[in-house]
Amino acid sequence: MDFTLKVAALALLAALLPQAMAQGLVDPTRPPDAPLPGNQAGAIDRRVAPQLQSVLVASSGRRVAVIDGRTVRVGDKVGAASVAAIGDTTVSLQRGKKIETIRLYPQAAGQNKAGKKQIHAY
């Protein structure tokens, strides 16, 4: 191999090395359900149910909710469902005759499945 070819090969490797190393890095600010960069066209939504992220209640009584990163009001669509009601920590979604309630805190820490507070003695 002549010297020029070796230099060109090393330059190519040096140019590709940072890109190859960056592929293993994960953005710590990326939401856990967000598709990975470059995979958005073929991304598959693995979540079964919508996630309630925030409920905003104005002093006038007006309520909005943030579901899966989108702000919604009563009557707006969330997938195939429509927002039927917005509570302080819940949103009711209606799909046909079925109503599903999603919660801001699906299971609060320190509670068991029956919703009773657990008491720990140390």
N, C-alpha and C positions, 0 to 999 in steps of 0.2 A: 504494500500500500504506500502510495507516495504521500509526502507531507501535506499537500493541499487537500487531499481526500480525507486525511485524518482530522485536519482542522475543521473541514466542513461537517464531518460526522459529529465531532464534539460540539460545534456550534448548534447543530440541530438538536442534539440531546439536551443542551443547556436551555434552549428555547422551550422545549416540551416539558422539562422537569417541573417548573412551578405549576403548570396546569395539571399535571398528573398528581402532584402532591395535594393540590387544593380540592380534588374530587372527594377525598375522604373527610373533609371538614364539614361540620354541621353548624348551621346558623342558630345560635342559642335563642334568638328572638323569634324564630319561626314558630307559629302555632303548631301543636302536635299533629293536627289533622290537615295541614296545608300540604299540597302536592310539592314534591321536590322540584327544584328548578330544572327546566328542560323536559319535564315529564307532564306538563300541564295539558297537552292535547290528548294524551292517552290516560290521564289520571282517572283512577277509579275511586269513587267515594265509598269508603269502607264503613262509614257510620250508618247505623240503622235508623236512629231517631235524631231529629234536629236537636241542637244544644242551645239552651237559653243561656245567654252570656250576661245580660244586664236588663234591668227594668228601671225606667226613668218615670218618676211621677212629679209633675209640676204642681205648684201651689194652687193652680186653677183646677186641678183634678185631671188634666190631660195626661194620658199614659202612652208611652211607647216602649217597645222592647227591642233588644238586639238578639237576633237568633242567627246563628252561624255567620256572624259578622255583618248582618244586614238589619237595618232599622225597619221595624214594622209597626203598624197600628191595627186596631180592630178592623177586620174586613180585608186586610192584605193577605196575599197568598204566600205560603211557605211550602214549597214543593207542590204536592197535590192537595194540601190542606189549606184552610183559611183560618185566620186568627179570629176566634170567637170571643175571647175575653182576655184581659190583662190584669192580673192581680198584683199584689206587692212583691211576691217572689215566685209567681207562677204565670204561665200562659196556657190557655185552653185552645187547642187546635181541633177543628172540625173537618172530618173526612166523611162526606156523605152523612149518615146518621150517627157515626161513631165520633165521640169526643175524647181526645187524649190530652192530658195535662202534663206539661213539662215543667220542671222545677229549676229554679236558679241554683239551689243547693240540693242535688239529687239525694244525698245522704249526708247529713251534717256529721262532722267529726264528733265522736263521743256518744253516738246514738247507735242502738242496735237496729236490726231490721224491722222490729215492731214499732220503732219510733220512740221508744222509751229511753230516757237518759240513763246512761251507764254510770254507776258510782264505783269509783276505784278507792280501795282502802290500802294505804301504804304504811 
